[in-house]
C-alpha cells in the first residue's frame, strides 16, 4: 500500500467544469469520468495520435451515433461496431466466421500464447472444459467465506488518518483473494513482486504502438520492452514454481490442481506444461487486474455519489445485518449488484475486442469481406445515448428500473458474449460483490472533491491518474 503524505491538489486530473458535471441536477447525479471522442474534423495524423495515446479517445461522433461505421484501411475495411445485435452476431451466432485479429492475438501473446486468452479450435475447447469446473456455483459457494475472511484481515490494517492510492489498494486486496481462493495460498512466492510483475506485463504488452497499426502477418512476434520482458520472466518463474510444487498424483482441487489434473473427456489428453503455465499467467492478469479495476472504479463512484453509497449500505444492513456475508446473500443484494453492473457498464474490463472476418458475411446491413477488421467497442455501446438514458451518469437504479438491461442480448456486455465469454465472469462478479459489501458496511470512503481521473485503455481500463482515498471506520 502506498502512503500519501497529504491530499495533494492535482493528484487526480482536474477537468474544467467538473463541478458543473458532478452536480447536474437537483438529485446531484454524478457524471462519471469519460473519454472525450474526436470532434470529427481532425486530420489522419492527429486522430491516429489520439488513438495510440488512448484508444478510447480515437473514435469520432459517428461511432456514438451509428451502430456501425466503416472506413478503408490498407486495402481492406475496418468496421467499428457498437450495437448489441452486431456484437452477438460476431461473438455468438456467426463466431466461426470471425477470428481474433492479428493485433488482438499479438497483444499479450508472449505471456499467454498457449492459454485460453489466445488459443482456438479444439485446443481452446479442451482448456475451457478443464478450467470451467472451478467457476461453478457450488465451488464459489465454498470460496465465499474465505473471501470474506481475506477482506476482513486486509481491512483490519486500514487507518483512518492514512491516505492510500485506491487502485494499488484494490490490486493488493484482489491478489490476496486470488492467492488464497484460487491458488491454494502458496508459500515461497513473493506476492509483492508478482503483483508488480503482472501490472508491468499488462502495461508493457498492452499499450498500443505505431507499428501495431500495420497489417503484420500473424506469425510475426510482437516484442515488448526490456522492463516488460523482465516482468514476464518473473511471472513465468512464479507460475512454474507453483505448478512444480504440486504432487502430480494429488495436485489438489484449486485452480492449479485443476490445470494439472484436467484431461480432455474425448481424447484423455492432458494439458501440456506450457498450456498450464500460460493459463496460470492468464489468470494472474484476468483474475487480478480486471477485478481490482472494477472495485477501484466502484469505490470511486460510490465516494462521489453519497446517495448511492447510503442506499447500498442500507440494503446490506437490512438483508444481512452484522453477520458474515455468505454466497447465498448475494442474490438478495439487488442494489449492490446494480452498483457493480453500473460500474461495469461505465468501465468495462474489455472495452474493445478486435476480430478479423474469415468469410463474406452480412452484418447490420453491410457486407463484411475476408480480412476486414471489426472493432467491437463495448465502451461506446455502453455510453451511447442511442441505447442508454443519460449514458455518462452513474445511475445504478437503471438496472432495477429495467431488469432486462442486464439480460442476454441487451446492450450490456462487459465480459463479451458467445462461446468465448469470460470463463471467470461469475467468479469476478461474486468477488467484486463480496469485497464491495464488506467494505461499504464497515467504512466511509473519502475521495478529494477535484478527483476526476480520465479512463485510459491498455488491455484493461485504468484511471489515468492516482485516486487518493481514505477509509474511515463506521461509528
Secondary structure as the mmCIF struct_conf table of DSSP 4:
data_model
#
loop_
_struct_conf.conf_type_id
_struct_conf.id
_struct_conf.beg_label_comp_id
_struct_conf.beg_label_asym_id
_struct_conf.beg_label_seq_id
_struct_conf.end_label_comp_id
_struct_conf.end_label_asym_id
_struct_conf.end_label_seq_id
HELX_LH_PP_P HELX_LH_PP_P1 UNK A 2 UNK A 2
STRN STRN1 UNK A 3 UNK A 4
BEND BEND1 UNK A 5 UNK A 6
TURN_TY1_P TURN_TY1_P1 UNK A 9 UNK A 10
BEND BEND2 UNK A 11 UNK A 12
HELX_LH_PP_P HELX_LH_PP_P2 UNK A 13 UNK A 15
TURN_TY1_P TURN_TY1_P2 UNK A 16 UNK A 17
HELX_RH_AL_P HELX_RH_AL_P1 UNK A 18 UNK A 22
TURN_TY1_P TURN_TY1_P3 UNK A 23 UNK A 23
BEND BEND3 UNK A 25 UNK A 25
TURN_TY1_P TURN_TY1_P4 UNK A 26 UNK A 27
STRN STRN2 UNK A 30 UNK A 31
HELX_LH_PP_P HELX_LH_PP_P3 UNK A 35 UNK A 38
BEND BEND4 UNK A 40 UNK A 40
HELX_RH_AL_P HELX_RH_AL_P2 UNK A 44 UNK A 53
HELX_RH_3T_P HELX_RH_3T_P1 UNK A 55 UNK A 57
BEND BEND5 UNK A 58 UNK A 58
HELX_RH_AL_P HELX_RH_AL_P3 UNK A 61 UNK A 65
BEND BEND6 UNK A 66 UNK A 67
STRN STRN3 UNK A 68 UNK A 73
TURN_TY1_P TURN_TY1_P5 UNK A 74 UNK A 75
STRN STRN4 UNK A 76 UNK A 81
HELX_RH_AL_P HELX_RH_AL_P4 UNK A 84 UNK A 88
HELX_RH_PI_P HELX_RH_PI_P1 UNK A 89 UNK A 93
TURN_TY1_P TURN_TY1_P6 UNK A 94 UNK A 94
HELX_RH_3T_P HELX_RH_3T_P2 UNK A 95 UNK A 97
STRN STRN5 UNK A 98 UNK A 100
HELX_RH_AL_P HELX_RH_AL_P5 UNK A 102 UNK A 106
TURN_TY1_P TURN_TY1_P7 UNK A 107 UNK A 108
HELX_RH_AL_P HELX_RH_AL_P6 UNK A 109 UNK A 112
TURN_TY1_P TURN_TY1_P8 UNK A 113 UNK A 114
BEND BEND7 UNK A 115 UNK A 115
TURN_TY1_P TURN_TY1_P9 UNK A 116 UNK A 118
HELX_RH_AL_P HELX_RH_AL_P7 UNK A 121 UNK A 132
HELX_RH_3T_P HELX_RH_3T_P3 UNK A 133 UNK A 135
BEND BEND8 UNK A 136 UNK A 136
HELX_RH_AL_P HELX_RH_AL_P8 UNK A 137 UNK A 155
TURN_TY1_P TURN_TY1_P10 UNK A 156 UNK A 157
TURN_TY1_P TURN_TY1_P11 UNK A 160 UNK A 161
STRN STRN6 UNK A 163 UNK A 165
HELX_RH_AL_P HELX_RH_AL_P9 UNK A 166 UNK A 177
HELX_RH_PI_P HELX_RH_PI_P2 UNK A 178 UNK A 182
BEND BEND9 UNK A 183 UNK A 183
BEND BEND10 UNK A 187 UNK A 188
HELX_RH_AL_P HELX_RH_AL_P10 UNK A 191 UNK A 206
BEND BEND11 UNK A 207 UNK A 207
HELX_RH_3T_P HELX_RH_3T_P4 UNK A 210 UNK A 213
BEND BEND12 UNK A 214 UNK A 214
TURN_TY1_P TURN_TY1_P12 UNK A 218 UNK A 219
BEND BEND13 UNK A 220 UNK A 220
HELX_RH_AL_P HELX_RH_AL_P11 UNK A 226 UNK A 244
TURN_TY1_P TURN_TY1_P13 UNK A 245 UNK A 245
BEND BEND14 UNK A 246 UNK A 246
STRN STRN7 UNK A 247 UNK A 247
TURN_TY1_P TURN_TY1_P14 UNK A 248 UNK A 249
STRN STRN8 UNK A 250 UNK A 250
BEND BEND15 UNK A 253 UNK A 254
HELX_RH_AL_P HELX_RH_AL_P12 UNK A 255 UNK A 261
STRN STRN9 UNK A 263 UNK A 263
TURN_TY1_P TURN_TY1_P15 UNK A 265 UNK A 267
HELX_LH_PP_P HELX_LH_PP_P4 UNK A 269 UNK A 269
STRN STRN10 UNK A 270 UNK A 270
HELX_LH_PP_P HELX_LH_PP_P5 UNK A 271 UNK A 272
HELX_RH_AL_P HELX_RH_AL_P13 UNK A 273 UNK A 284
HELX_RH_PI_P HELX_RH_PI_P3 UNK A 285 UNK A 289
HELX_RH_AL_P HELX_RH_AL_P14 UNK A 290 UNK A 304
HELX_RH_AL_P HELX_RH_AL_P15 UNK A 306 UNK A 319
TURN_TY1_P TURN_TY1_P16 UNK A 320 UNK A 322
BEND BEND16 UNK A 323 UNK A 323
HELX_LH_PP_P HELX_LH_PP_P6 UNK A 324 UNK A 325
HELX_RH_3T_P HELX_RH_3T_P5 UNK A 327 UNK A 331
TURN_TY1_P TURN_TY1_P17 UNK A 332 UNK A 332
HELX_RH_AL_P HELX_RH_AL_P16 UNK A 334 UNK A 346
TURN_TY1_P TURN_TY1_P18 UNK A 347 UNK A 347
BEND BEND17 UNK A 349 UNK A 350
STRN STRN11 UNK A 352 UNK A 357
BEND BEND18 UNK A 359 UNK A 359
STRN STRN12 UNK A 361 UNK A 363
TURN_TY1_P TURN_TY1_P19 UNK A 364 UNK A 365
STRN STRN13 UNK A 366 UNK A 368
HELX_LH_PP_P HELX_LH_PP_P7 UNK A 369 UNK A 369
TURN_TY1_P TURN_TY1_P20 UNK A 370 UNK A 371
STRN STRN14 UNK A 373 UNK A 377
HELX_RH_AL_P HELX_RH_AL_P17 UNK A 378 UNK A 383
TURN_TY1_P TURN_TY1_P21 UNK A 385 UNK A 387
BEND BEND19 UNK A 388 UNK A 388
TURN_TY1_P TURN_TY1_P22 UNK A 389 UNK A 392
STRN STRN15 UNK A 393 UNK A 394
TURN_TY1_P TURN_TY1_P23 UNK A 396 UNK A 397
HELX_RH_AL_P HELX_RH_AL_P18 UNK A 398 UNK A 401
TURN_TY1_P TURN_TY1_P24 UNK A 402 UNK A 402
HELX_RH_3T_P HELX_RH_3T_P6 UNK A 403 UNK A 406
BEND BEND20 UNK A 407 UNK A 407
TURN_TY1_P TURN_TY1_P25 UNK A 408 UNK A 409
BEND BEND21 UNK A 410 UNK A 411
TURN_TY1_P TURN_TY1_P26 UNK A 414 UNK A 415
HELX_RH_3T_P HELX_RH_3T_P7 UNK A 418 UNK A 420
BEND BEND22 UNK A 421 UNK A 421
TURN_TY1_P TURN_TY1_P27 UNK A 423 UNK A 424
HELX_RH_AL_P HELX_RH_AL_P19 UNK A 425 UNK A 442
STRN STRN16 UNK A 443 UNK A 447
TURN_TY1_P TURN_TY1_P28 UNK A 449 UNK A 450
HELX_LH_PP_P HELX_LH_PP_P8 UNK A 453 UNK A 454
STRN STRN17 UNK A 455 UNK A 457
BEND BEND23 UNK A 458 UNK A 460
STRN STRN18 UNK A 461 UNK A 463
BEND BEND24 UNK A 464 UNK A 465
STRN STRN19 UNK A 468 UNK A 473
#
